[in-house]
Amino acid sequence: MLSIVIATLATLLLGITIMARLPLHWWWIRSCEFPRLQIAALALLALLLAPLAEAPWRWLAVSSGLATLVIQACYILPWTRLWPIQVQRAEPGHDDRCMRLLVANVLTPNRNAEGLITLIHRYTPDIVLTLESDDWWGQQLDAALTDQWPHAVRIPQDNLYGMHLYSRLPLAAPRVERLIQDDIPSISTGVTLRCGDDIQLYAVHPRPPAPNESEESLWRDAELLLIGKRIHAAPGPTLVAGDLNDVAWSRTTRRFCRISGMLDPRRGRGMFSTFHAHYPLLRWPLDHVFSSEHFTLRDMRRLPGFGSDHFPILTTLCYRPSRADEHETPEADRDEHREARATIREGKEREQET
C-alpha cells in the first residue's frame, strides 16, 4: 500500500507539471503554474521515500519524481541566487536619479490602514501604489499622505480592483485606463525624477483566473500583453508595477517580458513571494515591479505584513541609461508577437464568463 501511495504521489506531481505547460487559458490549468516550489518540494519528498517502495512502484516513483524536480527547477532557478542577476546593481550616489516604489495590495476588507501608513512613513517611498483600495482606504490614505505625497491618482472601487497612487515626484499626464474590461482599471503616467528626466509608469491589477473571478486567464493575459505591446511600440525608460495575479515564472509573465523587453529585478536575487501572507507554505510572487534596460537596482525587499493577504514590496531603481548596454534585454520572435496580437484581440472581443 505504501508503495502505491508513493508512486501515485510522484505520478500526480508529474501530471500537474506537464499540465502547466499546456498553452490553454482555463483557470485550473494556469493555476498549476503557481505552486512550482511546493510541487518541487513534494517531488523531492517522493524521491526520498522511493527506497521504501517495492518494485516496480519504486522505479515509477523515482522516474516521475526526478522528472518533476528537473522540470520545476528549470522554472524556479532563475529566481534564486544561483542564477545571474538580470538587472544590474546600482552604483553609489546619483540619488537624484533613483526612485523608491512601494506596491501594496491592501485586501479591501482589511481595515488596518494604520499598519500600512506606518510602513510608508518608515520607508518614505517616492511613490506608493495601493491595490484593492476602496473609498474607505482612499480616505485613510488621503488623510495620512497628501501633505508629503501631493501628486495622486485615485480610483476607489469596491469590487477588489480599486487603485490609488501617491507620489512625491510630479506626475506627467496621468491617465486612468480600462484596457480590456470596463471594471478593471490601470494607470499610465509619466513621472519626473529629481534629476529632471521623465520616465513612464504603468500600474496594473488584472483579474485572476480563479473560481468566482474568471474561468479563463484570457483577459488577464490580454491586458498584460497589451501593455507589453505598447512598451514595445514606444520604447523608453519604463516601469510596470502591480499585482499581476500571475507568478514571475508563468508563460504569460515571461512572454510579457519578451514582448515588452522589460527586465525582472528579482531574477538572480530571490522570489520575494508576496502572497499568501498568512500561509508560509503557500506563497508565490504575485506583486511585481519590472523595469526597462534604462534602470539599475539599488534595493528590493519584502516588507512586514499589515493584515492583508499580500506583503508589500519596496523597490529602489536608479535611472541610468548610460548602463543600458549592460543588460541582456529579452526579445520576442515574430510568432510571439502574432500570438500576442491574437490574445489581445480575443480578450477585447469575448465577454467574460465567471
KOLKETI-513869 format. One line per field, with one value per residue (C-alpha): y, z, x. Coordinates in nm, 4 decimals. Example, Ala and Ser with C-alpha at 12.3 -4.5 7.8 and 13.67 -1.06 7.14 Angstrom:
BEGIN
py c(-0.4500 / -0.1060) $
pz c(0.7800 / 0.7140) $
px c(1.2300 / 1.3670) $
END
This chain:
BEGIN
py c(0.0000 / 0.2414 / 0.1670 / 0.2616 / 0.5842 / 0.6989 / 0.6143 / 0.7793 / 1.0979 / 1.1175 / 1.0456 / 1.3023 / 1.5701 / 1.4926 / 1.5155 / 1.8605 / 1.9697 / 1.8626 / 2.0164 / 2.3573 / 2.3510 / 2.3282 / 2.6527 / 2.6840 / 2.9638 / 2.7525 / 2.8653 / 2.5179 / 2.4678 / 2.8095 / 2.7679 / 2.4747 / 2.7316 / 2.8946 / 2.6367 / 2.5279 / 2.5493 / 2.3471 / 2.0853 / 2.0585 / 2.0098 / 1.7307 / 1.5689 / 1.5705 / 1.4099 / 1.1398 / 1.0727 / 1.0423 / 0.7987 / 0.5955 / 0.3479 / 0.2390 / 0.1323 / -0.2067 / -0.2630 / -0.1697 / 0.1118 / 0.2279 / 0.2912 / 0.4703 / 0.6956 / 0.7651 / 0.8424 / 1.0580 / 1.2398 / 1.3094 / 1.4348 / 1.6644 / 1.8002 / 1.8747 / 2.0478 / 2.2579 / 2.3515 / 2.4892 / 2.7355 / 2.8150 / 2.8559 / 3.1956 / 3.3369 / 3.2181 / 3.3438 / 3.0564 / 3.2474 / 3.5557 / 3.8805 / 4.0361 / 4.3983 / 4.5278 / 4.6694 / 5.0441 / 5.2200 / 5.4551 / 5.8095 / 5.9521 / 5.9806 / 6.2327 / 5.9596 / 5.6996 / 5.6326 / 5.4230 / 5.2500 / 5.0702 / 4.8341 / 4.7099 / 4.5057 / 4.6130 / 4.3480 / 4.5521 / 4.4062 / 4.4634 / 4.7796 / 4.8089 / 5.1236 / 5.2437 / 4.9437 / 5.0312 / 5.4038 / 5.3308 / 5.1351 / 5.4156 / 5.6778 / 5.4462 / 5.3732 / 5.7028 / 5.5773 / 5.8279 / 5.6523 / 5.4458 / 5.2199 / 5.0507 / 4.7851 / 4.6699 / 5.0095 / 5.1267 / 5.4625 / 5.3892 / 5.3116 / 5.6218 / 5.8407 / 5.6952 / 5.7305 / 6.0834 / 6.1984 / 6.0496 / 6.1016 / 6.4072 / 6.6527 / 6.4600 / 6.2759 / 6.5561 / 6.4077 / 6.1406 / 5.9299 / 5.7885 / 5.5068 / 5.3895 / 5.0786 / 4.8219 / 4.5280 / 4.4439 / 4.6369 / 4.9868 / 5.1561 / 5.4594 / 5.6110 / 5.8750 / 6.0414 / 6.2842 / 6.3279 / 6.5237 / 6.3140 / 6.3976 / 6.3441 / 6.0650 / 5.8599 / 5.6057 / 5.3360 / 5.0304 / 4.8363 / 4.5094 / 4.5104 / 4.8078 / 4.7257 / 4.6694 / 4.9982 / 5.0660 / 5.3800 / 5.5184 / 5.8213 / 5.9984 / 6.0605 / 6.3416 / 6.2355 / 6.4753 / 6.4978 / 6.6358 / 6.3297 / 6.1763 / 5.8076 / 5.6134 / 5.4133 / 5.1600 / 5.0419 / 4.7270 / 4.4752 / 4.2410 / 3.9923 / 3.6490 / 3.3159 / 3.1619 / 3.0326 / 3.3177 / 3.5523 / 3.4258 / 3.0804 / 3.1642 / 3.3640 / 3.5203 / 3.8674 / 3.8850 / 3.7692 / 4.0148 / 4.3113 / 4.2274 / 4.1663 / 4.4869 / 4.6854 / 4.4880 / 4.5797 / 4.9465 / 4.9439 / 4.7649 / 5.0243 / 5.3209 / 5.2024 / 5.4303 / 5.4356 / 5.2455 / 5.0746 / 4.8357 / 4.7695 / 4.5994 / 4.2760 / 4.0858 / 3.7908 / 3.5859 / 3.4388 / 3.5518 / 3.2227 / 3.1779 / 3.1540 / 3.4813 / 3.6880 / 3.5581 / 3.6338 / 3.9819 / 4.0427 / 3.9244 / 4.1284 / 4.4462 / 4.3981 / 4.4532 / 4.3125 / 4.1456 / 4.2775 / 3.9574 / 3.7291 / 3.6126 / 3.7676 / 3.5715 / 3.5183 / 3.7883 / 3.5969 / 3.8356 / 3.6084 / 3.4452 / 3.6446 / 3.4168 / 3.0769 / 3.0409 / 2.7092 / 2.8535 / 3.1584 / 3.2778 / 3.6089 / 3.7853 / 4.1507 / 4.2741 / 4.5609 / 4.5376 / 4.7853 / 4.8642 / 4.8384 / 5.2028 / 5.1212 / 4.9616 / 4.8225 / 4.9682 / 4.7674 / 4.5347 / 4.3976 / 4.2461 / 4.4488 / 4.3189 / 4.2361 / 4.4693 / 4.2421 / 4.1975 / 3.8630 / 4.0264 / 4.1588 / 4.4996 / 4.5094 / 4.8019 / 4.8576 / 5.1276 / 5.1706 / 5.4212 / 5.5719 / 5.5058 / 5.4958 / 5.5012 / 5.1462 / 5.0076 / 4.8050 / 4.6076 / 4.4345 / 4.1454 / 4.2582 / 3.9750 / 3.9717 / 3.8039 / 3.6469 / 3.7154 / 3.4246 / 3.5506 / 3.8978 / 3.7442 / 3.5286 / 3.8303 / 4.0291 / 3.7387 / 3.7141 / 4.0882 / 4.0840 / 3.7868 / 3.9433 / 4.2588 / 4.0755 / 3.7982 / 3.8604 / 3.7173 / 3.4091 / 3.3630) $
pz c(0.0000 / 0.0876 / -0.2487 / -0.4352 / -0.2346 / -0.3049 / -0.6761 / -0.7073 / -0.5424 / -0.7755 / -1.0837 / -0.9843 / -0.9386 / -1.2818 / -1.4316 / -1.2767 / -1.4004 / -1.7575 / -1.7439 / -1.6577 / -1.9905 / -2.1949 / -2.3913 / -2.2700 / -2.0810 / -1.8460 / -1.4877 / -1.3463 / -1.5942 / -1.5456 / -1.1663 / -1.1997 / -1.2744 / -0.9330 / -0.6786 / -0.8605 / -0.5476 / -0.3482 / -0.6240 / -0.6392 / -0.2624 / -0.2777 / -0.5687 / -0.3584 / -0.0752 / -0.3120 / -0.4185 / -0.0577 / 0.0147 / -0.3042 / -0.1450 / 0.0856 / -0.2148 / -0.3794 / -0.7467 / -0.9910 / -0.7891 / -0.6736 / -1.0294 / -1.1197 / -0.8153 / -0.8917 / -1.2613 / -1.2074 / -0.9075 / -1.0800 / -1.3987 / -1.1942 / -0.9929 / -1.3032 / -1.4889 / -1.1885 / -1.1164 / -1.4696 / -1.3912 / -1.0317 / -1.0507 / -1.2311 / -0.9200 / -0.6838 / -0.6031 / -0.8088 / -1.1282 / -1.2811 / -1.1993 / -1.4795 / -1.3589 / -1.2757 / -0.9347 / -0.8916 / -0.8034 / -0.5016 / -0.5470 / -0.8191 / -0.5629 / -0.7794 / -1.0444 / -0.8056 / -0.7254 / -0.4419 / -0.5210 / -0.2722 / -0.4006 / -0.1567 / -0.2166 / 0.0905 / 0.0780 / 0.0743 / 0.3930 / 0.5858 / 0.7905 / 0.9344 / 0.7397 / 1.0231 / 0.9743 / 0.6094 / 0.6794 / 0.9455 / 0.6894 / 0.4354 / 0.6800 / 0.7946 / 0.4458 / 0.2801 / -0.0775 / -0.3593 / -0.4996 / -0.3206 / -0.5223 / -0.3419 / -0.4920 / -0.3827 / -0.2161 / -0.1902 / -0.0820 / 0.2878 / 0.2152 / -0.0014 / 0.2846 / 0.5266 / 0.2804 / 0.1788 / 0.5405 / 0.6088 / 0.2833 / 0.0972 / 0.2614 / 0.1732 / -0.1345 / -0.3005 / -0.6517 / -0.6678 / -0.8901 / -0.7121 / -0.8391 / -0.5417 / -0.6263 / -0.4099 / -0.6492 / -0.5283 / -0.8190 / -0.6769 / -0.7073 / -0.5526 / -0.6483 / -0.4341 / -0.5363 / -0.4021 / -0.7608 / -1.0175 / -1.2427 / -1.6121 / -1.7924 / -1.5681 / -1.7260 / -1.5876 / -1.8474 / -1.8697 / -2.1260 / -2.1597 / -1.9132 / -1.8010 / -1.4299 / -1.4249 / -1.4172 / -1.4737 / -1.4509 / -1.7099 / -1.6109 / -1.6653 / -1.3583 / -1.3364 / -1.1413 / -0.9242 / -1.1950 / -1.4323 / -1.6562 / -1.7276 / -1.7121 / -1.7815 / -1.5154 / -1.5674 / -1.2630 / -1.3213 / -1.1427 / -1.3914 / -1.2931 / -1.1935 / -1.3451 / -1.0470 / -0.9382 / -0.8833 / -1.0723 / -1.4245 / -1.5776 / -1.8042 / -1.7925 / -2.1306 / -2.0009 / -1.7606 / -2.0349 / -2.2858 / -2.0502 / -1.9729 / -2.3372 / -2.4457 / -2.2087 / -2.3360 / -2.6966 / -2.6017 / -2.4444 / -2.7463 / -2.9801 / -2.7792 / -2.6074 / -2.3383 / -1.9646 / -1.8269 / -1.5086 / -1.4696 / -1.1176 / -0.9519 / -0.8563 / -1.1849 / -1.0382 / -1.2058 / -1.0913 / -1.2181 / -1.3974 / -1.5766 / -1.9557 / -1.9650 / -1.7479 / -1.9305 / -2.2638 / -2.1393 / -2.0634 / -2.4083 / -2.5855 / -2.3903 / -2.3366 / -1.9638 / -1.7008 / -1.3689 / -1.0796 / -0.8823 / -1.1271 / -0.9638 / -0.6325 / -0.4992 / -0.5328 / -0.2910 / -0.2576 / -0.1512 / -0.1400 / 0.0760 / 0.3789 / 0.6266 / 0.4936 / 0.4806 / 0.2926 / 0.0195 / -0.1086 / -0.4515 / -0.6168 / -0.7296 / -0.6790 / -0.9364 / -1.0434 / -1.3926 / -1.5398 / -1.8838 / -1.9562 / -1.8550 / -1.4821 / -1.2275 / -0.8928 / -0.5598 / -0.3306 / -0.3279 / -0.0193 / 0.1049 / 0.3927 / 0.7016 / 0.6771 / 0.7926 / 0.7891 / 0.4132 / 0.2414 / 0.0498 / 0.1811 / 0.0459 / -0.1744 / -0.1840 / -0.4813 / -0.5383 / -0.9025 / -1.0486 / -1.3942 / -1.5591 / -1.9389 / -1.9865 / -1.8435 / -2.0650 / -2.2692 / -1.9568 / -1.9689 / -2.1862 / -2.2957 / -2.3650 / -2.7129 / -2.8629 / -3.2060 / -3.4823 / -3.3814 / -3.0239 / -3.1408 / -3.3660 / -3.0816 / -2.8504 / -3.1003 / -3.1290 / -2.7497 / -2.7173 / -2.9942 / -2.8422 / -2.4944 / -2.6252 / -2.8255 / -2.5877 / -2.2883 / -1.9611 / -1.8215 / -1.4437) $
px c(0.0000 / 0.2826 / 0.4457 / 0.1281 / 0.0876 / 0.4445 / 0.4241 / 0.0821 / 0.2094 / 0.5090 / 0.2970 / 0.0339 / 0.3002 / 0.4411 / 0.0914 / 0.0372 / 0.3791 / 0.3012 / -0.0462 / 0.1027 / 0.2859 / -0.0348 / -0.0999 / -0.4597 / -0.6362 / -0.8512 / -0.8010 / -0.7374 / -0.4538 / -0.2964 / -0.3181 / -0.0766 / 0.1951 / 0.1697 / 0.2960 / 0.6116 / 0.8248 / 0.5717 / 0.5446 / 0.9240 / 0.9390 / 0.6795 / 0.8661 / 1.1823 / 0.9865 / 0.8640 / 1.2236 / 1.3359 / 1.0531 / 1.1044 / 1.3510 / 1.0672 / 0.8581 / 0.8749 / 0.9493 / 0.8030 / 0.6450 / 0.9879 / 1.1069 / 0.7861 / 0.8266 / 1.1929 / 1.1417 / 0.8318 / 0.9765 / 1.3072 / 1.1392 / 0.9145 / 1.2049 / 1.4149 / 1.1302 / 1.0300 / 1.3914 / 1.4250 / 1.1455 / 1.2439 / 1.6224 / 1.6217 / 1.4536 / 1.7238 / 2.0729 / 2.2122 / 2.1226 / 2.2892 / 2.1131 / 1.9091 / 1.9033 / 2.2495 / 2.3374 / 2.3251 / 2.6480 / 2.6630 / 2.5444 / 2.3188 / 2.0373 / 1.8552 / 1.8189 / 1.6746 / 1.3120 / 1.1715 / 0.8417 / 0.6156 / 0.3441 / 0.0809 / -0.2327 / -0.4297 / -0.7095 / -1.0306 / -1.1904 / -0.8662 / -0.9039 / -0.5531 / -0.4724 / -0.2518 / -0.0242 / 0.0386 / 0.0676 / 0.3307 / 0.5333 / 0.5007 / 0.6288 / 0.9071 / 1.0432 / 0.9386 / 0.8960 / 0.8736 / 0.5665 / 0.3022 / 0.0734 / -0.2149 / -0.4385 / -0.7861 / -0.8252 / -1.1861 / -1.3269 / -1.2585 / -0.8953 / -0.8723 / -0.9953 / -0.7403 / -0.4549 / -0.5544 / -0.5548 / -0.2120 / -0.0234 / -0.1489 / 0.0916 / 0.4097 / 0.2802 / 0.0782 / 0.0527 / -0.2159 / -0.4367 / -0.7419 / -0.9636 / -1.1720 / -1.3749 / -1.5496 / -1.5003 / -1.1443 / -0.9892 / -0.9648 / -0.6282 / -0.4574 / -0.1237 / 0.0521 / 0.3755 / 0.6333 / 0.7502 / 0.5471 / 0.3234 / 0.3004 / -0.0316 / -0.1652 / -0.4428 / -0.6862 / -0.7473 / -0.9677 / -0.7750 / -0.9671 / -1.2576 / -1.4631 / -1.4395 / -1.0616 / -0.8661 / -0.4998 / -0.2882 / -0.0486 / 0.1562 / 0.4818 / 0.6972 / 0.9504 / 1.2573 / 1.4546 / 1.7211 / 1.4550 / 1.4246 / 1.0850 / 1.0033 / 0.6832 / 0.4985 / 0.2194 / 0.0227 / -0.1818 / -0.4031 / -0.5723 / -0.8406 / -0.7034 / -0.8039 / -0.9811 / -1.3231 / -1.5720 / -1.3377 / -1.2741 / -1.2940 / -1.0011 / -0.6789 / -0.7571 / -0.8449 / -0.5509 / -0.3155 / -0.4606 / -0.4152 / -0.0527 / 0.0311 / -0.1431 / 0.0794 / 0.3771 / 0.2915 / 0.2606 / 0.6042 / 0.7480 / 0.5955 / 0.7292 / 1.0483 / 1.1830 / 1.2531 / 0.9546 / 0.8406 / 0.5475 / 0.4205 / 0.1270 / -0.0392 / -0.0367 / -0.2293 / 0.0389 / 0.3676 / 0.7062 / 0.7784 / 0.4461 / 0.4245 / 0.2255 / 0.4611 / 0.7680 / 0.6017 / 0.5091 / 0.8781 / 0.9843 / 0.7153 / 0.7942 / 1.1677 / 1.1165 / 1.3522 / 1.2722 / 1.4874 / 1.4216 / 1.5991 / 1.9196 / 1.8150 / 1.5184 / 1.1467 / 1.0272 / 0.6989 / 0.4237 / 0.1158 / -0.0219 / 0.0920 / -0.0890 / 0.0231 / 0.4039 / 0.3877 / 0.1644 / 0.3484 / 0.4471 / 0.5469 / 0.2289 / 0.3287 / 0.5768 / 0.7993 / 0.9513 / 1.1974 / 1.3317 / 1.7035 / 1.7485 / 1.7448 / 1.9738 / 1.8635 / 1.9684 / 1.7435 / 1.4439 / 1.2752 / 0.9524 / 0.8100 / 0.6264 / 0.2596 / -0.0175 / -0.3235 / -0.3570 / -0.3142 / -0.0258 / 0.3034 / 0.4091 / 0.7169 / 0.9615 / 1.1929 / 1.4537 / 1.5552 / 1.8009 / 1.7626 / 2.0999 / 2.0518 / 2.4289 / 2.4361 / 2.1589 / 2.4076 / 2.4998 / 2.1616 / 2.0516 / 1.7074 / 1.4612 / 1.3099 / 1.0048 / 1.0103 / 0.7587 / 0.5359 / 0.5083 / 0.4123 / 0.1462 / 0.0118 / 0.0096 / -0.1978 / -0.4419 / -0.4767 / -0.5363 / -0.7967 / -0.9793 / -0.9673 / -1.1331 / -1.3979 / -1.5054 / -1.7271 / -1.6034 / -1.7693 / -1.7451) $
END
